[in-house]
């Protein structure tokens, strides 16, 4: 029996079982209702989603698929939310149909971005999960082509949740596994989980040794294969509880395995949907909102505009992306953009607050990068020494985190080098009261730079010079706010902003940024970056001249001449993405306090690093050969080389994103953070405008954060007139609030 036949026989029973019904008549009625609701917007299909193991994916998922100018909304046949919606439609209650319309609009509006012309580039919508900021990794590229159908005519699509999260599929290089190994006993699996959590950072040999000490004989390859199976289950229904077997973990993530996190999210969405369907009113404590946003979802402006929610647009959010140019740039970067010069913020539909304004260029600055690195390391060590705190370094194995770790190590142990056979890690006597360094790393970290782990970190750990503590995976980074108060977490954030942008890679890999790939990084930015914006529909052709009048003053504000794509992408990154990067690790936090911010130090977030990047010679050295992606961040790699003498890493290491490996199945999805540190969200999953109105009644969000819009309420006056807005000064920093550590 082939796959299609198998699915045709399986799916009706699976669907009926989930609905507790014996027929699908009501669901067909719902499909007809949805098709009528979206008659002028998109085609609507009842579809089935399969994972890579050909298992039916039952979570409440919908998918917007774009073929050229046509769009299709695929509603998951196996979704319990659609089952509830079917029952709502059957009740023939007018109020229920209002709620039903809200559910359908929410499915369409909650996560769309402009798509490139030509090939299919859909956006996966997890019922309100936003494709922006830390959630941008949920975009999955599918090949264009006709929709495949079952024998009964039901469309089906295959999705890969692992790919949607862009997780590393192979954290360590696996040796060839033995054929037909003996099955793992439950006791062995429990021992493996405990071993990986307690000594995984020492490598698989240490895990194997610990298993052997408990009487279990397994090879390193078998340990790795089994660990992947228990830590990354293929199905959300295949949940394995690791916490019961782990008695040695140092910090509880609270969310369990990857599969458990996805399952928790689905349960939360279902529960929240049931609340939406019910007549019970949730008691909400009103917040005293701030005067501007320090982090925002680009979609927030759509939620604050009732027309966009009540009447889904026939194109992808044209009002907010094509008319609000800063929101459009945020769509291009798939990250909220806040201009630290203040120039681009003035015409944004959202009120924004700049925490750390762009510093003016210091013409006398001439400090070399090595001295800046060493000075920052000394500053952090002295700060930890004064506060009697350990420095908890989050090492990903990448260029930024490795270079900052090198700076700290050679400042603490100036005479020790991994290539000196008889050198010992004797600490600098100036820091004899320093509490020490804790290196937090995961399997992904070791995979990215195994040489540094084996030749630097392990010898120092065994000598007692540093402490190493494992993370189950990169997702534990999102739990930083649970760190002990006796630690200051140090990250490599802002390194990308100093040196360039991850988007530079588009010049070497075919993507929707075709102009950048075709013309290269040295071509004029008008022929590359602007061309890409036009291609993606972010800037309309008839708005091009108006967009340029808005954008050119920002380009001229740059302390360096901006001619090429390389120049502009760096300038956009350091000026507009900086603030979001500084705060993005807190975007999964249900509440935020100023004390949370003080327990985190981004190594490259200093004015000295920014001044270094403003020097023309240094700017040219950031990527010395624009034809070779491997030369990106070459000054940092040279700095690492001087300490390690590892020529291979220096010559061949490529930029790898680290935060994108953090699983998106996080517990809280936010719409923004204001300058009073209020976390803005309407329910755990940001479901609908009705949830927003319940949590923030009387247009509270519109009053506080929406600019240049008349709020649809007779009791609410317009916030600002266009004349006042056009002469507004750049958004000023919020007094008494800073994230510059």
TIFI-272782 format. One record per residue (C-alpha): y, z negated, x negated. Coordinates in steps of 0.02 Angstrom, whole numbers, padded with zeros to 5 digits, always signed. Layout:
N
YZX/...
This chain:
741
+00000+00000+00000/+00168+00050-00075/+00324-00059-00075/+00403+00020+00079/+00245+00000+00183/+00223-00178+00125/+00402-00221+00172/+00387-00135+00340/+00240-00246+00384/+00316-00405+00314/+00497-00405+00366/+00487-00420+00555/+00381-00577+00541/+00493-00650+00406/+00648-00613+00507/+00576-00683+00669/+00515-00838+00581/+00688-00875+00514/+00762-00853+00688/+00623-00945+00777/+00617-00799+00900/+00489-00671+00946/+00603-00520+00957/+00753-00442+00873/+00844-00386+01029/+00987-00509+01008/+01010-00456+00829/+01026-00274+00880/+01160-00329+01003/+01250-00417+00861/+01239-00261+00754/+01317-00157+00893/+01453-00288+00914/+01490-00286+00726/+01494-00096+00723/+01621-00095+00864/+01724-00231+00779/+01733-00129+00617/+01743+00040+00704/+01897+00099+00607/+01862+00000+00449/+01687+00033+00383/+01509+00075+00429/+01402-00078+00468/+01215-00085+00433/+01085-00219+00457/+00999-00220+00287/+00869-00310+00184/+00899-00370+00007/+00761-00385-00122/+00762-00470-00291/+00686-00400-00450/+00516-00471-00401/+00523-00377-00234/+00543-00541-00142/+00652-00545+00013/+00816-00634-00021/+00854-00744+00130/+01020-00818+00077/+01177-00785+00183/+01232-00631+00090/+01329-00475+00136/+01375-00328+00028/+01520-00205+00031/+01462-00040-00042/+01588+00096-00086/+01543+00279-00104/+01703+00369-00148/+01816+00340+00002/+01679+00280+00121/+01630+00097+00137/+01478+00012+00210/+01459-00171+00254/+01278-00223+00235/+01233-00378+00337/+01080-00471+00278/+00941-00459+00406/+00864-00620+00339/+01023-00723+00351/+01020-00881+00454/+01207-00859+00482/+01174-00696+00574/+01043-00785+00677/+01175-00912+00729/+01297-00771+00763/+01167-00686+00874/+01148-00843+00977/+01337-00856+00989/+01347-00680+01056/+01209-00714+01182/+01306-00861+01252/+01440-00740+01317/+01573-00871+01282/+01747-00800+01251/+01789-00940+01131/+01624-00907+01042/+01670-00724+01021/+01833-00777+00939/+01730-00874+00813/+01612-00727+00794/+01756-00611+00755/+01814-00737+00625/+01641-00737+00545/+01637-00547+00534/+01813-00535+00464/+01771-00667+00337/+01621-00568+00277/+01732-00417+00250/+01884-00499+00174/+01815-00633+00062/+01783-00544-00102/+01841-00365-00122/+01921-00281-00271/+01982-00103-00300/+01841+00010-00352/+01843+00159-00470/+01834+00332-00400/+01667+00417-00404/+01519+00304-00441/+01463+00163-00329/+01534-00006-00379/+01499-00133-00242/+01556-00312-00230/+01429-00444-00186/+01494-00565-00055/+01408-00731-00042/+01488-00770+00125/+01658-00814+00057/+01617-00827-00128/+01768-00757-00217/+01758-00621-00348/+01897-00685-00460/+01926-00801-00606/+01765-00889-00650/+01675-00795-00511/+01709-00621-00575/+01531-00611-00641/+01463-00588-00466/+01509-00403-00472/+01349-00302-00493/+01352-00118-00531/+01229-00009-00434/+01195+00175-00457/+01265+00292-00326/+01141+00372-00210/+01073+00372-00033/+01024+00207+00044/+00835+00184+00046/+00756+00138+00212/+00597+00058+00276/+00481+00148+00396/+00571+00069+00543/+00737+00136+00479/+00803-00029+00409/+00903-00002+00248/+00854-00105+00097/+00943-00136-00067/+00879-00216-00226/+00990-00346-00308/+00972-00450-00463/+01050-00623-00442/+01027-00655-00627/+01126-00501-00668/+01258-00544-00541/+01285-00703-00638/+01275-00610-00805/+01163-00745-00874/+01078-00718-01042/+00901-00664-00998/+00830-00705-01169/+00912-00858-01247/+00799-00847-01400/+00710-00697-01470/+00532-00715-01411/+00385-00680-01527/+00249-00582-01442/+00159-00702-01327/-00029-00722-01329/-00123-00633-01192/-00185-00739-01048/-00137-00910-01115/-00213-01062-01031/-00111-01117-00879/+00012-01257-00903/-00036-01424-00830/+00098-01521-00734/+00095-01656-00869/+00125-01525-01003/+00273-01452-00908/+00350-01625-00887/+00329-01657-01073/+00406-01486-01114/+00559-01521-01006/+00585-01689-01088/+00563-01615-01262/+00687-01474-01236/+00818-01590-01163/+00798-01718-01302/+00775-01610-01457/+00799-01430-01402/+00949-01410-01516/+00833-01435-01665/+00737-01276-01622/+00570-01233-01545/+00474-01301-01693/+00539-01475-01651/+00493-01450-01468/+00318-01397-01517/+00300-01546-01632/+00352-01667-01495/+00225-01590-01377/+00090-01608-01508/+00136-01791-01529/+00094-01813-01345/-00073-01725-01362/-00025-01551-01300/-00061-01403-01414/+00053-01255-01378/+00134-01120-01486/+00321-01094-01500/+00309-00932-01400/+00214-01018-01261/+00343-01157-01255/+00486-01032-01240/+00402-00931-01103/+00360-01085-01002/+00534-01158-01023/+00611-01001-00951/+00495-01005-00804/+00535-01185-00758/+00721-01177-00794/+00761-01006-00719/+00651-00981-00565/+00655-00806-00491/+00680-00860-00312/+00794-00985-00231/+00643-01050-00140/+00549-01078-00303/+00633-01241-00349/+00567-01356-00484/+00639-01528-00504/+00674-01556-00689/+00763-01720-00668/+00608-01821-00629/+00528-01774-00795/+00683-01796-00901/+00713-01975-00953/+00811-01935-01110/+00951-01822-01054/+01120-01885-01108/+01223-01825-00962/+01167-01784-00786/+01229-01615-00725/+01196-01667-00547/+01148-01494-00487/+00970-01474-00551/+00899-01306-00599/+00976-01135-00580/+00870-01103-00426/+00918-01271-00353/+01103-01232-00378/+01089-01069-00283/+00990-01156-00148/+01120-01295-00136/+01257-01166-00116/+01163-01078+00022/+01133-01242+00112/+01318-01284+00096/+01369-01116+00168/+01249-01135+00314/+01309-01313+00349/+01489-01258+00341/+01456-01112+00456/+01375-01228+00582/+01531-01336+00574/+01636-01181+00606/+01528-01139+00757/+01537-01315+00827/+01681-01388+00925/+01685-01546+00819/+01847-01567+00725/+01836-01621+00544/+01952-01763+00496/+02057-01702+00351/+02174-01805+00245/+02336-01709+00227/+02398-01678+00052/+02575-01684-00013/+02583-01510-00083/+02677-01460-00239/+02810-01326-00260/+02709-01196-00354/+02534-01145-00406/+02471-01169-00583/+02305-01082-00544/+02270-00970-00396/+02143-00852-00323/+02222-00681-00303/+02144-00679-00131/+02250-00828-00077/+02396-00716-00034/+02279-00620+00081/+02225-00780+00166/+02406-00833+00188/+02445-00668+00273/+02365-00682+00445/+02368-00494+00473/+02247-00463+00331/+02120-00583+00403/+02141-00541+00588/+02133-00353+00558/+02025-00306+00407/+02108-00167+00309/+02028+00004+00303/+02055+00008+00116/+02025-00132-00006/+02165-00258+00016/+02305-00130-00006/+02442-00250+00050/+02409-00380-00084/+02346-00274-00228/+02453-00119-00217/+02611-00197-00149/+02608-00359-00248/+02604-00296-00426/+02558-00460-00509/+02411-00482-00390/+02363-00305-00438/+02362-00352-00623/+02255-00501-00577/+02135-00382-00493/+02133-00274-00650/+02092-00423-00763/+01988-00503-00624/+02078-00663-00673/+02232-00746-00599/+02385-00694-00700/+02538-00805-00720/+02674-00733-00832/+02736-00865-00955/+02896-00767-00982/+02932-00785-00795/+02982-00602-00775/+02831-00541-00677/+02818-00699-00571/+02984-00671-00483/+02919-00536-00366/+02748-00611-00335/+02709-00658-00155/+02650-00829-00216/+02761-00963-00291/+02697-00997-00466/+02734-01136-00591/+02729-01104-00778/+02663-01253-00875/+02687-01188-01051/+02825-01057-01068/+02807-00919-01196/+02886-00979-01360/+03022-00878-01443/+02974-00791-01603/+03013-00887-01763/+03066-00755-01892/+03036-00877-02035/+02855-00912-01992/+02740-00861-02136/+02595-00984-02135/+02427-00899-02166/+02289-00915-02038/+02180-01026-02148/+02319-01154-02164/+02350-01151-01976/+02164-01179-01945/+02155-01322-02069/+02313-01402-02001/+02248-01397-01822/+02083-01474-01878/+02173-01615-01969/+02283-01645-01817/+02132-01663-01701/+02040-01777-01822/+02192-01890-01839/+02213-01893-01651/+02031-01944-01626/+02049-02071-01764/+02202-02149-01681/+02117-02153-01511/+01949-02206-01585/+01868-02058-01499/+01733-01940-01556/+01769-01754-01556/+01643-01666-01444/+01640-01485-01502/+01573-01358-01377/+01489-01233-01492/+01437-01069-01413/+01389-00981-01574/+01533-00860-01551/+01676-00823-01669/+01805-00941-01594/+01696-01096-01580/+01614-01066-01749/+01781-01047-01838/+01850-01207-01763/+01692-01300-01812/+01709-01233-01989/+01889-01296-01993/+01836-01470-01939/+01687-01478-02058/+01778-01422-02214/+01921-01540-02174/+01801-01686-02157/+01683-01635-02298/+01791-01535-02421/+01658-01529-02559/+01508-01478-02453/+01456-01298-02428/+01291-01232-02360/+01270-01117-02511/+01293-01257-02639/+01116-01323-02670/+01164-01497-02730/+01318-01531-02627/+01313-01680-02511/+01420-01707-02356/+01529-01847-02421/+01674-01873-02302/+01857-01865-02348/+01911-02047-02382/+02068-02018-02279/+01959-02015-02124/+01842-02159-02162/+01876-02233-01989/+01847-02069-01897/+01715-02098-01761/+01633-01930-01795/+01591-01759-01725/+01467-01723-01586/+01412-01540-01577/+01356-01488-01401/+01254-01328-01399/+01125-01242-01292/+00988-01114-01316/+01119-00979-01293/+01220-01053-01437/+01074-01047-01557/+01031-00871-01505/+01207-00811-01541/+01214-00880-01718/+01044-00945-01776/+01092-00943-01962/+01234-01066-01936/+01123-01179-01833/+00986-01182-01965/+01091-01188-02124/+01244-01287-02072/+01218-01392-01917/+01040-01451-01943/+01067-01507-02126/+01225-01602-02079/+01138-01679-01929/+00989-01734-02034/+01108-01808-02163/+01195-01909-02027/+01361-01820-02055/+01371-01754-01877/+01280-01785-01715/+01201-01646-01612/+01168-01661-01428/+01088-01527-01320/+01147-01447-01161/+01013-01386-01043/+01111-01223-01030/+01290-01161-01032/+01314-01221-00854/+01335-01401-00910/+01506-01349-00978/+01566-01353-00799/+01529-01540-00795/+01653-01583-00933/+01750-01702-00824/+01598-01818-00827/+01614-01836-01015/+01627-02013-01084/+01807-02070-01103/+01767-02106-01286/+01762-01920-01322/+01885-01777-01335/+01802-01611-01293/+01858-01470-01409/+01839-01289-01354/+01877-01119-01428/+01982-01068-01277/+02140-00965-01310/+02060-00883-01462/+02045-00721-01366/+02226-00733-01312/+02285-00751-01493/+02186-00601-01556/+02176-00477-01413/+02072-00459-01256/+01892-00436-01202/+01952-00277-01114/+01972-00196-01285/+01784-00171-01279/+01812-00039-01144/+01867+00080-01282/+01687+00079-01347/+01584+00063-01187/+01593+00179-01037/+01661+00087-00886/+01785+00109-00745/+01922+00105-00879/+01888+00286-00921/+02059+00323-00995/+02038+00185-01123/+01867+00252-01174/+01929+00430-01185/+02092+00400-01280/+02056+00243-01382/+02155+00088-01424/+02291+00176-01523/+02344+00289-01380/+02503+00249-01284/+02480+00114-01153/+02554+00229-01020/+02409+00351-01052/+02274+00217-01054/+02309+00053-00965/+02426+00127-00835/+02309+00274-00811/+02166+00152-00779/+02271+00060-00650/+02305+00224-00561/+02122+00276-00570/+02066+00112-00493/+02193+00123-00353/+02281-00037-00408/+02443+00062-00431/+02475+00201-00305/+02544+00363-00373/+02695+00354-00257/+02732+00179-00325/+02716+00224-00508/+02903+00231-00548/+02939+00071-00453/+02795-00014-00544/+02865+00044-00712/+03037-00026-00671/+02953-00192-00632/+02843-00190-00786/+02950-00122-00928/+03063-00276-00946/+02906-00378-00973/+02848-00257-01108/+03018-00266-01192/+03008-00457-01191/+02862-00450-01313/+02905-00517-01488/+02818-00363-01560/+02843-00179-01518/+02719-00127-01383/+02663+00053-01403/+02475+00062-01388/+02339+00000-01273/+02292-00128-01405/+02470-00196-01408/+02485-00209-01219/+02315-00287-01185/+02351-00421-01315/+02524-00453-01242/+02457-00466-01064/+02321-00583-01122/+02430-00702-01221/+02573-00706-01096/+02489-00692-00925/+02310-00752-00944/+02346-00902-01056/+02376-01030-00919/+02222-00984-00819/+02114-00993-00975/+02181-01166-01015/+02132-01228-00841/+01980-01126-00793/+01854-01258-00846/+01926-01369-00710/+01913-01240-00572/+01748-01309-00509/+01822-01482-00489/+01842-01548-00310/+01986-01659-00369/+02091-01659-00525/+02185-01796-00615/+02305-01785-00761/+02186-01896-00861/+02054-01759-00847/+02168-01638-00938/+02195-01758-01082/+02009-01766-01120/+02003-01582-01165/+02080-01497-01317/+02081-01308-01336/+02085-01279-01524/+02192-01121-01520/+02317-01185-01392/+02461-01221-01511/+02628-01141-01548/+02576-01114-01730/+02435-00997-01679/+02553-00904-01565/+02683-00887-01701/+02548-00822-01818/+02504-00689-01690/+02687-00635-01679/+02694-00582-01863/+02677-00391-01875/+02557-00396-02022/+02447-00522-01934/+02450-00419-01776/+02382-00270-01873/+02246-00379-01950/+02180-00443-01783/+02072-00288-01775/+02092-00194-01936/+01998-00038-01879/+02028+00012-01699/+01880+00130-01710/+01757-00013-01742/+01731-00151-01614/+01649-00259-01749/+01818-00282-01836/+01891-00376-01687/+01945-00552-01743/+01912-00504-01924/+02031-00639-01992/+01927-00774-01907/+01765-00698-01971/+01837-00694-02148/+01882-00878-02128/+01703-00917-02077/+01635-00811-02221/+01729-00912-02351/+01636-01067-02291/+01464-00994-02255/+01449-00842-02370/+01353-00761-02226/+01402-00580-02249/+01296-00514-02104/+01389-00617-01974/+01556-00566-02047/+01516-00380-02045/+01420-00361-01884/+01461-00502-01762/+01531-00439-01598/+01637-00530-01471/+01526-00607-01335/+01595-00691-01180/+01536-00871-01162/+01610-00932-00999/+01534-00787-00904/+01363-00860-00943/+01404-01012-00836/+01309-00990-00674/+01421-00954-00526/+01318-01062-00409/+01443-01202-00430/+01473-01334-00301/+01657-01304-00268/+01753-01142-00247/+01940-01162-00247/+02087-01057-00193/+02211-01134-00313/+02282-01287-00399/+02464-01334-00371/+02584-01421-00489/+02541-01590-00413/+02359-01557-00462/+02304-01535-00283/+02147-01429-00277/+02169-01307-00132/+02011-01264-00038/+01962-01242+00143/+01786-01307+00143/+01663-01300+00001/+01647-01112+00007/+01820-01055+00062/+01749-00979+00219/+01887-00929+00338/+02066-00935+00395/+02015-01056+00533/+01955-01179+00402/+02120-01158+00311/+02221-01193+00469/+02119-01348+00504/+02141-01420+00330/+02323-01367+00309/+02398-01365+00485/+02570-01302+00535/+02569-01165+00402/+02578-01295+00264/+02514-01176+00130/+02631-01038+00183/+02779-01157+00180/+02735-01218+00007/+02676-01064-00085/+02712-00902+00007/+02866-00805-00043/+02962-00669+00044/+02856-00679+00202/+02904-00727+00378/+02772-00849+00442/+02706-00807+00615/+02768-00965+00697/+02925-00991+00800/+02948-01163+00723/+02945-01099+00545/+03092-01010+00466/+03071-00877+00333/+03044-00955+00163/+03156-00841+00062/+03254-00686+00099/+03227-00531-00008/+03403-00547-00078/+03374-00724-00137/+03206-00676-00210/+03274-00527-00304/+03397-00639-00397/+03276-00783-00425/+03264-00857-00598/+03097-00862-00688/+02986-01001-00627/+03022-01155-00730/+02897-01278-00802/+02851-01424-00693/+02933-01580-00768/+02814-01719-00813/+02657-01609-00809/+02586-01523-00961/+02422-01453-01021/+02480-01427-01199/+02372-01550-01293/
